[in-house]
Amino acid sequence: GGGVLWLEIIQRKIQMNLRLSTIPLTLFALVGVSGATVWLAKSPVGAHIKRSQELSQRVAQALLAAFATAVFNDSGVIAALLLLAPVLFTVVESALCATSESTSEPSESASP
């Protein structure tokens, strides 16, 4: 019946994503994106993301899209990585710019 067909589809998707996840380049990318995500969440950059409503929305949209591609696409792990990479670069760039702006501003106590 229909239930068996759905189970076969789900099993095929899981097998394909697991197979793709064991390819060294994909594994390297998964570890990199996961590590960067944890670092961003636990560092001052995470606070920067929370302060920026637009950036927070972009991150949430990318995570939702990555989850959807992982669920609905046979090679979803690859598509998810491709969706998350630009957002990750944007977040890191934004955080670095915010950090450099805050460190380059002269402090009030240093003025004569």
Long-range contacts (C-beta under 8 A, 24 or more apart in sequence): 12-74, 13-71, 13-73, 13-74, 13-76, 16-74, 16-75, 17-70, 17-74, 17-75, 17-76, 17-77, 20-75, 20-77, 20-78, 21-77, 26-77, 26-78, 26-81, 29-81, 30-77, 30-81, 33-81, 33-84, 33-85, 33-88, 36-88, 36-92, 37-88, 40-88, 40-91, 40-92, 40-95, 44-95, 44-99, 45-91, 45-92, 45-95, 48-94, 48-95, 48-98, 49-91, 49-95, 52-94, 55-90, 55-91, 55-94, 58-87, 58-90, 59-87, 59-91, 62-86, 62-87
